[in-house]
Amino acid sequence: MVRENQKKVLKKRAFNFLVNPLSFVLCGLLIAALVWNYSQSETTLLKYQDQQGTTHTLNLSVRDRTRLTGLMQKLFAQGSFAYPLLGTKPLSWETYQNPFPLSSWTNFYDAFSEHSRTLRYGWQTWEKYQHLFPSAPLWIESPECYPGAISIFIVNQDYFNNVVKQNKEEFETVLGREIKDGSQLLEEAKNHSLTSEVLQGHQGLIGTVLGYGRNNSWKFLEGCENRMAIGCVWGEEEESVFAEEVTSSDIPLTEYYLSLYSCPSFAGDADSEESLALKKEYILTRLRVLDYYKEKDFLEATLSLLAGYRLPNHSKE
């Protein structure tokens, strides 16, 4: 009996030896989680300007600000969403993946990537404040033919309208119907996917409205049909110039992305008149983008763009 009691005592001590540290760790993690959650729920002030230059103040949680910043960095710094607003690019486009509906395991895993999570949570947050930016030419869609795939678009309606009118005959031939102008297509995109339904997934038309040039877009289409790779219009020399401008280790990460990645990159004939003109315009816009964001809070500056604010030297003629 004594030995049995001793065994019970030893087992109890061993159990306590294991449980106490584990309980300590779990309590520590719980406290840390509560502190972090509280810090994220605290509010912070954000200011932005509208088209008239009027300053607005937005009170939002730290979590919301972090998620909005992540979304806008993906779209405007690592992507080309600033170019329709500060330049002549008709349209910019970004995608991410939702885990459901499940279409494939590859897409399911992609839904949990940093890219998809940042855009998904960021857009959910943007929807809370979207009503404050009624003129923002930003919208989202989920094409039925690509389960779980989400597309985000931003449009410069004037340039989108112009590029469709300039190529009106080709749009009508491909789509098999009369097309008045780009405004008609954007109106249809309110109820149907712009790229997969309105433009019928046609790479020539899609490339044209994305501002990659009519000839480049058709050459890319031919390359897809013939399984022939088409090179990027930016040559190694031009890419190295971009890289040299951001070699300083002191440059902020957002400015690094704006300098190196925001400029539109696309396939085509690098030496054609069309490509040379496009590259010239995009490089000029890139300078405008860098100048606009210089020494500004990135999120505040981006929300000001979406509210219609432009510096005088960025106004379009």
N, C-alpha and C positions, 0 to 999 in steps of 0.2 A: 504493500500500500504506500509505503514511504517513497519507494522508487517511482511509482506511478505519479505521485504528487510532484516529485522532483521533475519528472519528464514534462508534466503539464506546465510547471513554472518556467522551465527552460523554453518550451514552445511559445509560451506567452511572451517571454522576454524577447525571443527571436522575432516574433510577430510585431511587437512594439518597436523593436529596433528598425524594422523595415517600414512600418506604417508611419512612425513619427516624422522621418525625413520626407517621406512622400507627401504627408499631409502639409508639411511646411512648404514644400515646393508648390503644391496645388493652391494653397492659400496665397502664396506669393504671386502666382500667375493670375489668380482671381482678382487680387487687389490691383495688380498692374493693368488688367483688362478694364476694371472699373475706372481707374484713373485715366487711362487712354480714352475710354468712351466719353468720360466727362469732359476731357480736354477737347475732343472732337465736336462735342455739342455746344461748346462755348461759341459766342457770336463774334463776328468781326465785321468791320465796315469796308465797303468797296465803293469806289466812285467811278463813274463813267460819264461821257458827254454824248448828247444826241446831235441830230443834224443841225440844229440851231446853235449848238455850242453850249446849251444849258447843261449844267452839272447835276447829276442825280446820285443819290446815296442809297446803296443797297446793304441791308443788314442780313447777313447769312451766317450759317454755322461754319466752323473751321473745316468740318468734313465736306460740306458742300463746296466751299472755296477750293479745297484740294482736288476734288473730283472735277469741278469745272475747269480748273487750270490744266489738269491732265488731258481732258477732252480737247481743249483749245490748242494745247501744245501739239497733240497728235495731228490736228487738222491744219493749223496755221503755221507752225514752226517746222514740223517734220513733213508736212504736206503743203500743198500749194493753194490753200483756201484763201490766202490773202490776195492772190493774184487777180481774181475776178473783182475784188473790191478796190484794189489800188492799181490795177492795170487793165488790160484788154482781154484777158482770158475769159471766154464765154461761160465756162463751167468747170468746176472741180468736183472730184468724186473720191470717196473713201468707203471701205467696207469693213465689217467685222462679223464674227460668227456667234450666234446664240447656241447653247447646248441642245435646245429642243425647238422644233421637232427633230428627232435624231435621223439624220440622213446617212451618215457614215461615222465610223469611229475616228477617222482622221479629223473630220469637222468637229466632232464632239470634243476631242482633245484641244483643237485650236480655239474653241470657245473659252477655254480657261487660260489661254496665253495672256501675257501682260498686255499685248495690243488690244485683244478683244475685250478683256475685263475693263481696261481703262476707258475704251469707247462706250461700252455698255453702261457702266456705272455713271460715266460722265454725261451721257445723253439722258439717262433717267433723271439726273440732277438738273440738266438744262430744261427739261420739261416743266420743272417747278417754276422757273423764272422766264420761260419763253414768252409769256403774255406781256412782259415788260418791253419786248422787242418786236412789236407787230410788223415792222417793215423789214426784218431780217430775212434775206432771201435764202434761208437755210431750211431744208426739209429732209425727212427720212422715209424710207420705204423698205418693204420686205417682199421681193419678187416671189410669186408662187412657184416658179420653176426652180428656185434654189432654196430649199427648206433650211431655215435657220440663218440664211445669209441676210445681213442688214446693210443697206446702202445709205450713205449720207451725202447730200449734194448741197452745193452753194452755187448760185447762178448770178451772172450779170445779165439782166434781162435785155438790155439794149444791145450788147454785143452778141448774145445768143440769137436774138431776133435778126440781127444783121447777117450773121454767118449762115443762117438758114435761108434767108432771102437771096443771098449771093449764090447759093447752091440749090436753089429752089427746084430746078429741073431734076436734079439727081435725087433729091429727097422724094419727089413725086414718083419717079421711076421705081425706086427701091421699095417704097411703101405702097405703091399702087393706088394712090388716091391724091386728090387735090390738096396741096398744102399752101395755105395763105402766107404764113410767116412762122417765126419761132414761138410767138406768143400762143399760137394755136397748140403747138406741141406741149408747151409748159402747162397749158390749161388741161390737156388730156392727161398729163402726168399727175394731176391731183387725184385721179382715180385709178391710174394704171402705172406700172413700172416704166419709168422713162426709157431706160436702156433695153430691157428685155422685151417689153411689150410695145411701147410707142415707137421706138426705133427698131424694133424687131431683132434686137441683138446684132445688128449689122455693124461690123467693125469700122467700115468706111464712114458711116454716118456718125457713129459714136466718137471716133477720133476727130472728126470735123468739129463737132460741137464742144469737144474738150480743148479745142484750140491747138491741135497738132498739125493743122494744114490739110487741105483737101488731098493733094497729091501724096503726101506722106501717109495719110490714112488709107488711101486706096492701095498704096504699095504694101502697107502692113497687112491689109486684107488679102492681097495676092500671096504674100509670104505665108500667111496662115493656111490658105488653101493648098499651096504647094509644099507645105512643111519646110519652108525656107526662112532661116533667121534673118531679120532685118536689123541692121546696126543702129545704135543710139546716135542721135544727131549731135550730141555733145562729144567732141573728140577728147583724147587723152590730154592734150595741151590745155584745153579749156577747163577740164575737170581738175587738173593740177593747179591752175590759177585759183579756182575756188578753194582748193585745199590749202594753198599757201596763205590765203587770207585769214585762215582760222588756226594757224599753227601755234599761236600763243596759248600757253597753259592757263593764262589768267582769264581767258574769255569765258563768260557765263555760258552754261549749257544751252539755254534757250537761244542765245545769239549764235552759238555754234550751229545749232540745227537750222536756224533761219539762213545762215550764210551758206551752208553746205547742202542742205536737203530740200529747202522749200522751192527752189527754182524748178519748174516743170521739166521732167525728163521724158523723152519719147523717141520712138523709132522712126527712121526715115532716111532720106538722102541728105547727108550732112552738108553737101556742097551746093545744093539747089538754091535758087533765088528765094523760094518759099521758106526753106529752113533757115537761111541766113537772115531773112527779115524777121522770122519768129524768134531766133536766138537774140537778135539785137533788141527786140521789144521786151523779151523776158529778162534780159540782163538789166535793162533800164528799170523795169518794174522791181527787180530784185534790189536795186539800189534804193528805190522808193520805200520798199518794205523795211529794209534795214534802217533807213533814215526815220521812218515813222515810229518804229519800236525803240529806237535809241533812247536810253535812260528813262524808259517808262516801265511801270508795272505791267507785265505781259498780259495778265488777265484783264485788267482795267482797260488797256489799250485795245484789246481784241473786242471786248464788249462795246466799246465806243464805236468801233468799225461796224459792228452788227446793228448798232443804234443809228447808223447813218452819218456819224461824225467823220469828217475829213479835214486835214490841214489844208490851208489855202493852196499850197503848191501841189496838192494831190488831187485837186478838183479836176474832173474830166471836162474836156471841151465839148 
